[in-house]
């Protein structure tokens, strides 16, 4: 194996799902300036929009998406390119 190819800042980081306020700890090299106190220990904080606790695939709860509105918006946006 090559020497000195691994990052030096590999550490425990708190990941927070902003949709349901779930926090979990994992190792990461992601840069962040925010911190959070979790179970009496201060960790660097990475904010997530979606995680395993809120994703429909893992929770089994599908969300209804307004596909009709999205299609109409697409058609109106690109109508000028039709001949």
C-alpha positions as CSV (number, residue, x, y, z in Angstrom):
1,X,0.0,0.0,0.0
2,X,1.1,3.6,-0.7
3,X,2.1,5.6,2.3
4,X,0.5,9.0,3.2
5,X,-2.6,8.6,1.0
6,X,-5.1,8.7,3.7
7,X,-6.5,12.0,5.1
8,X,-5.3,13.3,8.4
9,X,-8.6,14.7,9.6
10,X,-10.5,11.4,9.9
11,X,-12.6,11.9,13.0
12,X,-16.0,11.3,14.6
13,X,-18.6,13.6,13.3
14,X,-22.3,14.1,14.2
15,X,-24.7,14.0,11.2
16,X,-28.1,15.7,11.8
17,X,-31.1,15.0,9.6
18,X,-32.8,18.4,9.4
19,X,-36.2,17.0,8.4
20,X,-36.7,14.9,11.6
21,X,-33.9,16.1,14.0
22,X,-32.3,12.7,14.1
23,X,-28.6,12.7,15.0
24,X,-26.1,9.9,14.5
25,X,-22.3,9.7,14.9
26,X,-20.0,8.3,12.2
27,X,-16.4,8.9,11.1
28,X,-15.8,11.4,8.3
29,X,-13.3,13.8,6.8
30,X,-15.9,16.4,5.7
31,X,-15.0,19.9,6.7
32,X,-17.4,21.9,8.9
33,X,-17.3,24.9,11.1
34,X,-20.4,24.0,13.1
35,X,-20.4,21.9,16.3
36,X,-23.1,20.1,18.3
37,X,-23.2,18.8,21.9
38,X,-24.4,15.2,21.6
39,X,-24.7,13.0,24.7
40,X,-22.3,15.3,26.6
41,X,-19.6,15.3,23.9
42,X,-19.0,18.1,21.4
43,X,-18.7,16.9,17.8
44,X,-18.3,18.6,14.4
45,X,-21.8,18.9,12.8
46,X,-22.8,18.0,9.2
47,X,-26.4,18.9,8.4
48,X,-28.3,16.5,6.1
49,X,-31.6,17.0,4.2
50,X,-32.4,13.3,4.2
51,X,-31.0,10.3,5.9
52,X,-31.8,6.7,6.7
53,X,-34.5,7.8,9.2
54,X,-36.4,10.0,6.8
55,X,-35.8,8.5,3.3
56,X,-39.0,6.8,2.0
57,X,-37.0,3.7,0.8
58,X,-35.9,2.9,4.4
59,X,-39.0,4.1,6.2
60,X,-41.5,2.5,3.9
61,X,-43.5,5.7,3.7
62,X,-43.8,7.1,0.2
63,X,-44.5,10.8,-0.2
64,X,-47.0,12.0,-2.8
65,X,-45.3,14.2,-5.4
66,X,-47.2,16.6,-7.5
67,X,-46.1,15.1,-10.8
68,X,-48.9,16.8,-12.8
69,X,-47.7,20.3,-11.7
70,X,-44.1,19.4,-12.5
71,X,-45.0,18.1,-16.0
72,X,-47.0,21.3,-16.8
73,X,-44.1,23.5,-15.5
74,X,-41.7,21.5,-17.8
75,X,-43.9,21.9,-20.8
76,X,-44.4,25.6,-20.3
77,X,-40.7,26.1,-19.8
78,X,-39.7,24.3,-23.0
79,X,-42.8,25.3,-25.2
80,X,-40.7,28.0,-26.9
81,X,-38.5,25.2,-28.5
82,X,-41.4,23.4,-30.2
83,X,-41.8,23.9,-33.9
